[in-house]
Amino acid sequence: MRIAISTGGGDAPGLNAVIRAVVLSAVHRGWECIGIRRGFGGLLGEGELMPLGPNEVRGITHVGGTILGTSNRGNPLKWRVQRPDGSWEERDRTQELLDSFRANRLDALVAIGGDGTLSIAQHLWEKGLPVVGVPKTIDNDVGGTITTFGFDTAVSTATDAIDKLHSTAESHERVMVVEVMGRYAGFIALSSGIAGSADVILIPEIPFDIDKVCDKIRRREAEGRHFSMVVVAEGALPKGGTVSLIDPAHQRLGGIAEKVAHSIEQMTGKETRVLVLGHLQRGGGPTTFDRMLALRFGAAAVRLLAEGQFGMMVALQPPNIVAVPLAEALATPRRVRLDSDSVATARDLGISFGD
Ligand code: F6P
């Protein structure tokens, strides 16, 4: 067996741990491993192929990012090509990719990525390429698994930031509005907000009413709590409104914290500051939980390849790592359930969702 490994989409802490587990598990079976550089680009002339053995994956379990590089712009089904007049067109380069895969004598692919990469993997599987998926994303929005690796690290970074902001918010008697990532899911905001003792958490799953947000801040003021911490998911939206986009062409979310802060300042008269945590949440080494999950996912992916279970994704369904059909995982993206224990806990603690 000669297997390929690719990392696609936005990076997440734990990618290198998966790569290490896949390579070592494959080498122990006497297989060869090839890393595809820059997402799928390495098979389309955008990057080289990289032989991976024990030496290449030594000492990388705790290291953030991905030694293979990644891209969230290189979808082979919708490859953007610039025309001579400067405009862009999208081309389907699937066949080219399949040809390149065969020309490089690759037998199977381990595709590590979020919903975008896993959809591409599913498409390649439908075209006959033996593939196993590994779910990655700080957003935790992939179906079929109770969590993805990268999420725990991102939450821990966000919680740390909220903890630090508390002292300055209290000293200056200000409202701090912290924007966290998560795309259309509110998991990072919910977990870091609860763990970091936020007063208000705004998530995409619960459209907010700014009056209710300000009521909470005014109530605190009346109780002698002259500062407030508001955690906003980048995909949060007001009731009857739309999400805030900074790059509509690529559906890049952002800017909601600035809008919320502006309204809070106008409506309550409280001095308000904004912090957008951004890519800090994707940086750094993985937590112990994410390392373990990533290593377990990587080893399990190789076991699936050995059993010939293609078109599947490894998933955490405690206490086990199981195989879920890629199509099934992709059919239902994960979102915060309004009847979940975490939402109930936040409400019981007096945290407002602005609803
Ligand atoms: O999916 C991971 C993620 O970090 C999202 O939370 C965020 O919306 C997006 O990627 C940011 O992407 P980019 O790296 O293109 O800014």
Residues whose N, C-alpha, C, O or C-beta is under 5 A from the ligand:
A	BS01	F6P	G10 D139 M181 G182 R183
